[in-house]
Amino acid sequence: MDKSIYDTIIIGSGISGMAAGIMLAKEGEKALVLEQHSIAGGMTQTYSRKGKIFPTGVHRLGSLKPGQPLWYYFTYLDIMDKLDLVKLSDDCFERVYFPTNNYKIPTGHDNFQNKLIKNFPDQEKSIATYFSDLKHVISNIGMYDPGIIPKKDLSLRHTGPLEEYLKSIDISGRLKSLLTANSPLYGISSKECPLLIHFIVSDSYLNSSFRINELNTPFSDTLADSFKAKGGKIYVNSHVKKLIIKNKTVIGVILDNNERLFSKKIIFSGHPSLILDICPSELFRPAFRNRLNQANTPGLFGVALKWTKNNCPLEKNDTYIYDSWDVNYQYGRDNILQDDPLGMVYLSALPDKDKSNKNFAVTALTGISSRETCLLKKYYKESKNNKYKAAKNKITQKILNHIKQVYPDIFENIEVADTYSPITFQRYTLTKNGSAYGIQKTAQRFLEGMFHPATKIRNLFLTGQSIGFNGIHGSIVSSVNLCQLLFGKEYLTNKIVGRQN
Ligand SMILES: Cc1cc2nc3c(=O)[nH]c(=O)nc-3n(C[C@H](O)[C@H](O)[C@H](O)COP(=O)(O)OP(=O)(O)OC[C@H]3O[C@@H](n4cnc5c(N)ncnc54)[C@H](O)[C@@H]3O)c2cc1C
């Protein structure tokens, strides 16, 4: 039994748990990360199939050039110079295919704006308004870009629906489809997506887009190495089944094997609804409990493809393939286990160790609604090997046929290495319904989807993608917000932007 008393125990070793751990260890705290799975990393993990390494929840990162938002955070976490980053093409970091047209999205706001004006000359004024609004919003929100300190954080003024905003500046039709084609990166339709989230994600990737060469520098190992180098400890196979709470104050945790570990404070970084399983729910108000259990973003179904021929076209850009101009269709469709078309497939590739090789590990993703996830869950429970497998095979074939619309010789070039569904994510990370981006933050109920890092239980804090914004960047910011609460906002921000060491 570990008799130490830690300054902080962090539950969960995903990006938010590790970012919090590194920041606490940098401040001299004795920190321990507990992970229920046998491998640390949460959604930063990779896995190997048929000789290829595939990512789970990190395909692309934005804003990693010096002075850009995520660069500050990666530098502060001491991982920036440890990662082998592959820059996506400046001419086309994203390619969007619609039935009759396809568009190459270039890096740089001005480049993209000019390209849009060339394609949609009659909407030049609306396009200019969109980019000037994007710039205005981004420069007035706190901590997305730690290099910008707005006089007043105006984020809450920009949480209305993206759809209404686009309508208000006369953007519609195909231009609207193109501007909202990146919605799978936040998993919400333009009718419900808060403008703020769309602007943050779009800005991040327009600044610059990279992949991590996971073969040379696995992201999860790089985070763990940085944490351990500062004295942090990570225990895997350590599921926390209960928090030890006395007088509404948390003092430790109990693991599945009944081992008790004690600490001055605890940070929970898993899906927030799981907190109700590990401490008496009556300690939280019913309204708060309802918020913890509210709707999640959809999950993602993935097919890991080994691109066997040395001709993979996805080396320097990610690709969305839409089978209609209706980008929102994928959020409203009935059931892809029946005859419904998929709507969208997203493709992203990981390079080989040998950079001259164009024989890549490609991930194909499509959204899975909560209704479809429920069906898959039912099949999984009924018969792990038959009905569930048959359903996965059906979706896999649909995905391959969908890709065939753009790459007609796909079947000659690839081998299916693996498939996974939200059930797989739920098994590995315990995330509710395997949701890709956690609790939904809709324009209609924005504040209910945002959580303060401090809880009603003294010394128990929350972090993770559901607490703040989703994605690697959003999850890190949720841990920064938490550490600002512990160490002071100005103090930590100054350290992050290098004004003080
Ligand atoms: C398929 C997919 C692709 C994605 N692609 C990208 C991308 O390209 N770029 C990007 O920025 N974002 C991407 N994302 C989103 C990104 O991966 C997530 O937003 C982010 O990783 C969430 O991190 P987290 O720390 O909040 O959660 P997690 O990574 O889920 O970490 C939480 C951890 O807590 C552990 N845990 C929970 N309960 C307990 C307990 N009781 N005891 C012990 N441990 C516990 C879990 O096992 C898990 O390891 C993607 C997501 C998915 C699903």
The ligand as a MOL file (V3000), in Angstrom:
LIG
                    3D

  0  0  0     0  0            999 V3000
M  V30 BEGIN CTAB
M  V30 COUNTS 53 58 0 0 0
M  V30 BEGIN ATOM
M  V30 1 C -12.1000 9.4920 -33.0020 0
M  V30 2 C -11.7140 10.8240 -32.4060 0
M  V30 3 C -10.8720 11.6540 -33.1080 0
M  V30 4 C -10.4590 12.8770 -32.5540 0
M  V30 5 N -9.5820 13.6630 -33.2620 0
M  V30 6 C -9.1170 14.8100 -32.7020 0
M  V30 7 C -8.1360 15.6040 -33.3750 0
M  V30 8 O -7.6730 15.2550 -34.4650 0
M  V30 9 N -7.7090 16.7600 -32.7780 0
M  V30 10 C -8.1980 17.1700 -31.5590 0
M  V30 11 O -7.7800 18.2380 -31.0550 0
M  V30 12 N -9.1300 16.4320 -30.8890 0
M  V30 13 C -9.5840 15.2630 -31.4220 0
M  V30 14 N -10.4940 14.5010 -30.7500 0
M  V30 15 C -10.9670 14.9590 -29.4260 0
M  V30 16 C -9.8920 14.7390 -28.3640 0
M  V30 17 O -9.3210 13.4550 -28.4890 0
M  V30 18 C -10.5320 14.8940 -26.9740 0
M  V30 19 O -11.1960 16.1430 -26.9000 0
M  V30 20 C -9.5110 14.8320 -25.8450 0
M  V30 21 O -8.5530 13.8270 -26.0490 0
M  V30 22 C -10.2410 14.6080 -24.5190 0
M  V30 23 O -9.3060 14.5160 -23.4710 0
M  V30 24 P -9.7610 14.3090 -21.9730 0
M  V30 25 O -8.5440 14.3570 -21.1290 0
M  V30 26 O -10.8520 15.2640 -21.6440 0
M  V30 27 O -10.4480 12.8560 -21.9280 0
M  V30 28 P -9.8620 11.3670 -22.0700 0
M  V30 29 O -8.7650 11.3000 -23.0480 0
M  V30 30 O -11.0550 10.5020 -22.2900 0
M  V30 31 O -9.2530 11.0620 -20.6310 0
M  V30 32 C -10.0180 10.7090 -19.5120 0
M  V30 33 C -9.3350 9.5280 -18.8300 0
M  V30 34 O -9.9360 9.3050 -17.5560 0
M  V30 35 C -9.9000 7.9020 -17.3210 0
M  V30 36 N -10.8790 7.6050 -16.2490 0
M  V30 37 C -12.2130 7.9120 -16.2440 0
M  V30 38 N -12.7790 7.5070 -15.0790 0
M  V30 39 C -11.7840 6.9450 -14.3400 0
M  V30 40 C -11.7490 6.3590 -13.0530 0
M  V30 41 N -12.8540 6.2590 -12.2740 0
M  V30 42 N -10.5530 5.8770 -12.5970 0
M  V30 43 C -9.4150 5.9870 -13.3360 0
M  V30 44 N -9.4080 6.5340 -14.5880 0
M  V30 45 C -10.5760 7.0100 -15.0810 0
M  V30 46 C -10.2320 7.3030 -18.6730 0
M  V30 47 O -9.8440 5.9590 -18.7690 0
M  V30 48 C -9.4440 8.2340 -19.6190 0
M  V30 49 O -8.1560 7.7100 -19.8720 0
M  V30 50 C -10.9380 13.2830 -31.2760 0
M  V30 51 C -11.8150 12.4410 -30.5730 0
M  V30 52 C -12.1960 11.2300 -31.1140 0
M  V30 53 C -13.1080 10.3200 -30.3440 0
M  V30 END ATOM
M  V30 BEGIN BOND
M  V30 1 1 1 2
M  V30 2 1 2 3
M  V30 3 2 2 52
M  V30 4 2 3 4
M  V30 5 1 4 5
M  V30 6 1 4 50
M  V30 7 2 5 6
M  V30 8 1 6 7
M  V30 9 1 6 13
M  V30 10 2 7 8
M  V30 11 1 7 9
M  V30 12 1 9 10
M  V30 13 2 10 11
M  V30 14 1 10 12
M  V30 15 2 12 13
M  V30 16 1 13 14
M  V30 17 1 14 15
M  V30 18 1 14 50
M  V30 19 1 15 16
M  V30 20 1 16 17
M  V30 21 1 16 18
M  V30 22 1 18 19
M  V30 23 1 18 20
M  V30 24 1 20 21
M  V30 25 1 20 22
M  V30 26 1 22 23
M  V30 27 1 23 24
M  V30 28 2 24 25
M  V30 29 1 24 26
M  V30 30 1 24 27
M  V30 31 1 27 28
M  V30 32 2 28 29
M  V30 33 1 28 30
M  V30 34 1 28 31
M  V30 35 1 31 32
M  V30 36 1 32 33
M  V30 37 1 33 34
M  V30 38 1 33 48
M  V30 39 1 34 35
M  V30 40 1 35 36
M  V30 41 1 35 46
M  V30 42 1 36 37
M  V30 43 1 36 45
M  V30 44 2 37 38
M  V30 45 1 38 39
M  V30 46 1 39 40
M  V30 47 2 39 45
M  V30 48 1 40 41
M  V30 49 2 40 42
M  V30 50 1 42 43
M  V30 51 2 43 44
M  V30 52 1 44 45
M  V30 53 1 46 47
M  V30 54 1 46 48
M  V30 55 1 48 49
M  V30 56 2 50 51
M  V30 57 1 51 52
M  V30 58 1 52 53
M  V30 END BOND
M  V30 END CTAB
M  END
